[in-house]
């Protein structure tokens, strides 16, 4: 599998995990783990973190522009390298897709 597929699959898994914990928190379902009851606030926290990870995994598929010089600059928009000490200053950034 390619990197894009793995990132998309991880985003789906994180999204489902977030949804499950959000539903658990909304309906206040009891969960016991190793004999201890898991508090509702923990599910809310897990849902927020998992939703953020899902969002980031889908966001990384966006197109970005990088400088191939030693500065390694990155931009979400096309443009020119503006780093003073880069050998490719003034050269167009190259399009990459994560």
C-alpha positions as a Markdown table, in Angstrom:
| # | Residue | x | y | z |
|---|---|---|---|---|
| 1 | Unk | 0.0 | 0.0 | 0.0 |
| 2 | Unk | 1.1 | 3.5 | -0.7 |
| 3 | Unk | 1.5 | 6.2 | 1.9 |
| 4 | Unk | -1.6 | 8.1 | 0.7 |
| 5 | Unk | -3.7 | 5.0 | 1.2 |
| 6 | Unk | -2.3 | 4.4 | 4.7 |
| 7 | Unk | -2.9 | 8.0 | 5.7 |
| 8 | Unk | -6.5 | 7.8 | 4.4 |
| 9 | Unk | -7.1 | 4.5 | 6.3 |
| 10 | Unk | -5.7 | 5.9 | 9.5 |
| 11 | Unk | -8.0 | 9.0 | 9.1 |
| 12 | Unk | -11.0 | 6.7 | 8.7 |
| 13 | Unk | -10.0 | 4.7 | 11.8 |
| 14 | Unk | -9.4 | 7.8 | 13.9 |
| 15 | Unk | -12.7 | 9.2 | 12.7 |
| 16 | Unk | -14.6 | 6.1 | 13.7 |
| 17 | Unk | -12.9 | 6.0 | 17.0 |
| 18 | Unk | -13.8 | 9.7 | 17.6 |
| 19 | Unk | -17.4 | 9.0 | 16.7 |
| 20 | Unk | -17.6 | 6.0 | 19.0 |
| 21 | Unk | -16.3 | 7.9 | 21.9 |
| 22 | Unk | -18.6 | 10.9 | 21.2 |
| 23 | Unk | -21.7 | 8.7 | 21.0 |
| 24 | Unk | -20.6 | 7.0 | 24.3 |
| 25 | Unk | -20.3 | 10.4 | 25.9 |
| 26 | Unk | -23.6 | 11.7 | 24.6 |
| 27 | Unk | -25.6 | 8.6 | 25.7 |
| 28 | Unk | -23.5 | 8.2 | 28.9 |
| 29 | Unk | -22.8 | 4.5 | 28.3 |
| 30 | Unk | -20.8 | 2.9 | 31.1 |
| 31 | Unk | -17.5 | 1.3 | 30.1 |
| 32 | Unk | -15.3 | -0.7 | 32.5 |
| 33 | Unk | -11.6 | -1.2 | 31.8 |
| 34 | Unk | -9.6 | -3.5 | 34.0 |
| 35 | Unk | -12.3 | -3.4 | 36.6 |
| 36 | Unk | -12.6 | 0.4 | 36.7 |
| 37 | Unk | -15.3 | 2.6 | 35.3 |
| 38 | Unk | -14.0 | 4.9 | 32.6 |
| 39 | Unk | -15.2 | 8.5 | 33.2 |
| 40 | Unk | -17.3 | 10.3 | 30.6 |
| 41 | Unk | -14.8 | 13.2 | 30.5 |
| 42 | Unk | -12.1 | 10.7 | 29.3 |
| 43 | Unk | -14.3 | 9.8 | 26.3 |
| 44 | Unk | -14.8 | 13.4 | 25.5 |
| 45 | Unk | -11.0 | 14.0 | 25.6 |
| 46 | Unk | -10.4 | 10.9 | 23.5 |
| 47 | Unk | -13.1 | 11.9 | 21.0 |
| 48 | Unk | -11.5 | 15.4 | 20.6 |
| 49 | Unk | -8.0 | 14.0 | 20.1 |
| 50 | Unk | -9.1 | 11.3 | 17.7 |
| 51 | Unk | -11.2 | 13.8 | 15.7 |
| 52 | Unk | -8.1 | 16.1 | 15.4 |
| 53 | Unk | -5.9 | 13.2 | 14.2 |
| 54 | Unk | -8.6 | 12.3 | 11.7 |
| 55 | Unk | -8.7 | 15.8 | 10.4 |
| 56 | Unk | -4.9 | 16.1 | 10.2 |
| 57 | Unk | -4.7 | 12.8 | 8.3 |
| 58 | Unk | -7.1 | 14.0 | 5.6 |
| 59 | Unk | -5.6 | 17.5 | 5.6 |
| 60 | Unk | -2.1 | 16.1 | 4.7 |
| 61 | Unk | -3.5 | 15.2 | 1.3 |
| 62 | Unk | -3.4 | 18.8 | 0.3 |
| 63 | Unk | -1.0 | 20.1 | -2.2 |
| 64 | Unk | 2.0 | 21.9 | -0.8 |
| 65 | Unk | 4.9 | 23.8 | -2.3 |
| 66 | Unk | 8.5 | 23.3 | -1.2 |
| 67 | Unk | 11.9 | 24.7 | -2.0 |
| 68 | Unk | 14.4 | 22.1 | -3.2 |
| 69 | Unk | 17.3 | 24.1 | -2.0 |
| 70 | Unk | 19.0 | 23.8 | 1.4 |
| 71 | Unk | 16.4 | 25.9 | 3.2 |
| 72 | Unk | 13.6 | 23.4 | 2.6 |
| 73 | Unk | 11.0 | 26.1 | 2.9 |
| 74 | Unk | 7.3 | 25.1 | 2.6 |
| 75 | Unk | 4.2 | 27.0 | 1.6 |
| 76 | Unk | 0.5 | 26.1 | 1.0 |
| 77 | Unk | 0.5 | 28.5 | -1.9 |
| 78 | Unk | 2.7 | 28.6 | -5.0 |
| 79 | Unk | 5.5 | 31.2 | -4.9 |
| 80 | Unk | 9.2 | 31.8 | -4.9 |
| 81 | Unk | 11.9 | 30.9 | -2.4 |
| 82 | Unk | 12.5 | 33.9 | -0.2 |
| 83 | Unk | 15.3 | 32.6 | 2.1 |
| 84 | Unk | 18.3 | 34.9 | 2.0 |
| 85 | Unk | 20.9 | 32.2 | 2.3 |
| 86 | Unk | 19.3 | 29.6 | 0.0 |
| 87 | Unk | 21.0 | 28.9 | -3.4 |
| 88 | Unk | 17.5 | 28.7 | -5.0 |
| 89 | Unk | 16.3 | 32.2 | -3.7 |
| 90 | Unk | 13.9 | 33.6 | -6.3 |
| 91 | Unk | 13.3 | 30.2 | -7.9 |
| 92 | Unk | 9.7 | 28.8 | -8.0 |
| 93 | Unk | 8.7 | 26.4 | -5.3 |
| 94 | Unk | 7.9 | 22.9 | -6.4 |
| 95 | Unk | 4.5 | 21.3 | -6.0 |
| 96 | Unk | 4.3 | 18.2 | -3.8 |
| 97 | Unk | 1.3 | 16.2 | -2.7 |
| 98 | Unk | 1.4 | 14.3 | 0.6 |
